[in-house]
Amino acid sequence: MTKNELKDLIRQMLNEAPLGSFTTVGDFEKQKSFKDPRDIKSLKHPDTIKKVTDLLKNSKVDFDLYFVNKPGLRKFSEHGRASYEFIVKPYPDGLGLSPDEIKINDENITVFFVSNTAADKVPMTPWTIVHRIGHALNRVDQFQEYTKWLDKEFDELLEIYGVRPVKSRTYDNDYKKIRTYELAKGRLFEVIGTMNSARTGRLHLRPYEFYYELFPSHDTQAPVEPACVSPRSWDLG
């Protein structure tokens, strides 16, 4: 496939999707803020755009996604909400992008990816991309309020079965109790979750990731009937 054919294919997919743009900025032939060759290869592949499109197909808003591979930008990972001035401000005080490299649509949600960093090194797959959008949205007040409400609902559900949260401000002293509660909540998430991390039994280790996993899950699945949960249906250990 020639470069022009690839551009035409991408343009066609974007016209049919909740993606206003899927744009790489910088030299993606070299390792800069994106270090892993797998990430660089994935972000240049048309299959990635198609799968991201599928993951966002149920979204009621459009997204503009920019992947910026320039030296030094990793320090801005999970920066949160950013102004246009920050985006175009010269590095090291901003991302240092030229206005000619970007097009901001106030009707869309614009996300800038400047690296791929995580506790466990996960390649930049389409699912990872949409999951990371959830991380970005977590810096927005509305998303935080939503997850706090959900967390409270799950706390109340666990309390029905005699599993109570640890009300402590000294995490070091009560680590074991707090961690036991987190694992119990994670096991519950694995029962009700349909994402891969729940099905494979990995979600309980990092239960807070459940809310980010809900983001791509919501956009790809039709509404489902809630499962009937009993105290015998999941392991609290």
C-alpha positions as CSV (number, residue, x, y, z in Angstrom):
1,M,0.0,0.0,0.0
2,T,1.4,3.4,-1.0
3,K,1.5,6.3,1.4
4,N,-1.2,8.1,-0.5
5,E,-3.4,5.0,-0.5
6,L,-2.9,4.7,3.3
7,K,-4.0,8.3,3.7
8,D,-7.1,7.7,1.6
9,L,-8.0,4.7,3.7
10,I,-7.5,6.5,6.9
11,R,-9.6,9.4,5.7
12,Q,-12.4,7.1,4.6
13,M,-12.4,5.3,8.1
14,L,-12.5,8.6,9.9
15,N,-15.4,9.9,7.9
16,E,-17.5,6.8,9.0
17,A,-16.4,6.9,12.7
18,P,-16.7,8.9,15.9
19,L,-13.1,9.9,15.2
20,G,-12.5,13.4,13.9
21,S,-8.8,12.6,13.6
22,F,-6.2,10.0,14.3
23,T,-3.0,11.9,13.8
24,T,0.7,11.1,14.4
25,V,3.0,14.1,15.1
26,G,6.7,13.9,15.0
27,D,9.1,11.3,13.6
28,F,7.6,7.8,14.1
29,E,10.6,6.2,12.4
30,K,12.6,6.8,15.6
31,Q,12.3,6.2,19.4
32,K,11.6,9.4,21.1
33,S,8.8,9.9,23.7
34,F,7.4,6.6,22.4
35,K,10.2,4.1,23.1
36,D,8.7,0.7,22.3
37,P,9.0,-0.3,18.6
38,R,5.7,-2.2,19.0
39,D,3.9,1.0,19.9
40,I,5.4,2.9,17.0
41,K,4.5,0.1,14.6
42,S,0.9,-0.1,15.9
43,L,0.2,3.6,15.7
44,K,1.2,3.6,12.0
45,H,-1.0,0.6,11.1
46,P,-4.4,1.2,9.6
47,D,-5.8,-1.8,11.5
48,T,-5.2,0.1,14.7
49,I,-7.4,3.0,13.5
50,K,-10.1,0.5,12.4
51,K,-10.2,-1.2,15.8
52,V,-10.2,2.1,17.7
53,T,-13.1,3.1,15.6
54,D,-14.9,-0.1,16.5
55,L,-14.2,0.4,20.2
56,L,-15.7,3.9,20.1
57,K,-18.6,3.1,17.8
58,N,-21.2,3.6,20.6
59,S,-19.8,7.0,21.7
60,K,-22.1,9.9,21.5
61,V,-19.2,12.3,21.0
62,D,-16.4,12.5,18.5
63,F,-12.7,12.2,19.5
64,D,-9.6,13.8,18.0
65,L,-6.6,11.7,18.9
66,Y,-3.0,13.0,18.5
67,F,0.0,10.8,19.1
68,V,3.1,12.9,19.6
69,N,6.6,11.4,19.3
70,K,9.1,14.1,20.3
71,P,12.0,14.1,22.8
72,G,11.2,14.9,26.4
73,L,7.4,14.8,26.3
74,R,7.1,11.7,28.5
75,K,7.1,14.0,31.6
76,F,3.7,15.2,30.5
77,S,2.1,11.8,30.7
78,E,-1.4,12.0,32.4
79,H,-1.0,15.7,32.6
80,G,-4.8,16.2,32.6
81,R,-6.8,18.9,31.1
82,A,-4.6,21.3,29.1
83,S,-5.2,24.7,27.4
84,Y,-4.5,25.4,23.8
85,E,-1.7,27.7,25.0
86,F,0.0,24.8,26.8
87,I,-0.2,22.7,23.6
88,V,1.6,25.3,21.5
89,K,3.9,26.7,24.1
90,P,7.5,25.8,23.3
91,Y,9.1,22.8,25.2
92,P,10.0,22.4,28.1
93,D,7.1,24.6,29.3
94,G,4.5,23.0,26.9
95,L,4.2,20.4,24.2
96,G,5.8,22.7,21.7
97,L,3.4,21.8,18.8
98,S,2.9,24.1,15.9
99,P,-0.6,25.3,15.2
100,D,-0.1,23.9,11.7
101,E,0.2,20.4,13.2
102,I,-3.1,20.3,15.0
103,K,-6.7,21.3,14.5
104,I,-8.8,21.8,17.6
105,N,-12.5,21.2,17.3
106,D,-14.4,22.5,20.3
107,E,-17.2,20.1,19.6
108,N,-14.9,17.1,20.0
109,I,-12.9,15.6,22.8
110,T,-9.2,16.0,21.9
111,V,-6.6,13.8,23.5
112,F,-2.8,14.0,23.1
113,F,-0.8,10.9,23.7
114,V,2.8,11.7,24.4
115,S,4.1,8.3,25.5
116,N,3.1,4.8,26.6
117,T,3.9,4.4,30.3
118,A,2.2,2.0,32.8
119,A,3.0,0.0,35.9
120,D,3.2,-3.1,33.7
121,K,4.4,-2.5,30.1
122,V,1.4,-3.0,27.9
123,P,1.7,-2.4,24.2
124,M,-0.2,0.4,22.6
125,T,-3.0,-1.7,21.3
126,P,-6.4,-0.3,20.3
127,W,-7.9,-1.3,23.6
128,T,-5.0,0.3,25.5
129,I,-5.5,3.5,23.5
130,V,-9.2,3.7,24.5
131,H,-8.4,2.6,28.1
132,R,-5.9,5.5,28.3
133,I,-8.6,7.9,27.2
134,G,-10.4,6.8,30.4
135,H,-7.3,7.8,32.3
136,A,-7.3,11.2,30.7
137,L,-11.0,11.8,31.4
138,N,-10.3,10.8,35.1
139,R,-8.7,14.3,35.4
140,V,-12.1,15.8,34.6
141,D,-14.4,16.7,37.5
142,Q,-17.5,15.0,36.0
143,F,-15.6,11.7,35.5
144,Q,-14.3,11.8,39.1
145,E,-17.8,12.4,40.5
146,Y,-19.1,9.5,38.4
147,T,-16.4,7.1,39.6
148,K,-16.8,8.2,43.3
149,W,-20.6,7.5,43.0
150,L,-19.9,4.1,41.5
151,D,-17.3,3.3,44.2
152,K,-19.8,4.2,47.0
153,E,-22.4,1.9,45.4
154,F,-20.0,-1.0,45.3
155,D,-18.9,-0.3,48.9
156,E,-22.6,-0.5,50.0
157,L,-23.0,-3.8,48.0
158,L,-20.0,-5.3,49.7
159,E,-21.2,-4.2,53.1
160,I,-24.4,-6.1,52.6
161,Y,-22.2,-9.3,52.6
162,G,-20.2,-8.2,55.7
163,V,-17.2,-6.8,53.8
164,R,-16.6,-3.3,55.1
165,P,-14.2,-0.6,53.9
166,V,-11.3,0.4,56.2
167,K,-11.8,3.9,57.3
168,S,-8.2,4.9,57.9
169,R,-5.9,7.7,57.1
170,T,-2.7,5.6,57.9
171,Y,-2.3,3.4,54.9
172,D,1.1,2.1,56.1
173,N,-0.3,0.9,59.5
174,D,-3.5,-0.6,58.0
175,Y,-2.1,-1.8,54.7
176,K,-3.1,-5.4,55.2
177,K,-6.7,-4.6,56.0
178,I,-7.0,-2.0,53.2
179,R,-5.4,-4.4,50.7
180,T,-7.7,-7.2,51.7
181,Y,-10.7,-5.0,51.1
182,E,-9.3,-3.9,47.7
183,L,-8.8,-7.5,46.7
184,A,-12.4,-8.3,47.7
185,K,-13.7,-5.4,45.6
186,G,-11.5,-6.5,42.7
187,R,-13.0,-10.0,42.9
188,L,-16.4,-8.5,42.7
189,F,-15.4,-6.5,39.6
190,E,-14.2,-9.8,38.0
191,V,-17.6,-11.3,38.6
192,I,-19.6,-8.5,37.0
193,G,-17.0,-7.4,34.4
194,T,-16.9,-8.7,30.9
195,M,-13.5,-7.2,29.8
196,N,-10.5,-9.4,29.3
197,S,-8.8,-8.4,32.6
198,A,-11.9,-9.6,34.5
199,R,-12.2,-12.8,32.5
200,T,-8.6,-13.7,33.0
201,G,-8.6,-13.0,36.8
202,R,-6.1,-10.1,36.7
203,L,-8.4,-7.2,37.6
204,H,-8.5,-7.9,41.3
205,L,-4.8,-7.1,41.6
206,R,-5.5,-3.5,40.5
207,P,-9.2,-2.9,41.1
208,Y,-9.1,0.8,40.5
209,E,-8.4,0.0,36.8
210,F,-12.0,-1.3,36.6
211,Y,-13.4,2.2,35.9
212,Y,-10.9,2.8,33.1
213,E,-11.8,-0.6,31.7
214,L,-15.4,0.4,31.7
215,F,-14.7,3.1,29.2
216,P,-13.9,0.9,26.2
217,S,-16.3,-1.7,27.4
218,H,-19.2,0.8,27.4
219,D,-18.4,1.9,23.9
220,T,-18.3,-1.6,22.4
221,Q,-21.2,-3.4,24.1
222,A,-24.9,-3.2,24.1
223,P,-26.6,-2.9,27.5
224,V,-26.7,-6.2,29.4
225,E,-28.8,-7.4,32.3
226,P,-26.9,-7.2,35.6
227,A,-25.7,-10.5,37.0
228,C,-27.3,-11.9,40.1
229,V,-24.5,-11.7,42.7
230,S,-24.5,-13.8,45.8
231,P,-21.9,-14.1,48.6
232,R,-20.9,-17.5,47.2
233,S,-20.4,-16.3,43.6
234,W,-17.0,-14.8,44.1
235,D,-13.9,-15.5,46.2
236,L,-13.1,-12.7,48.7
237,G,-9.5,-13.9,49.2
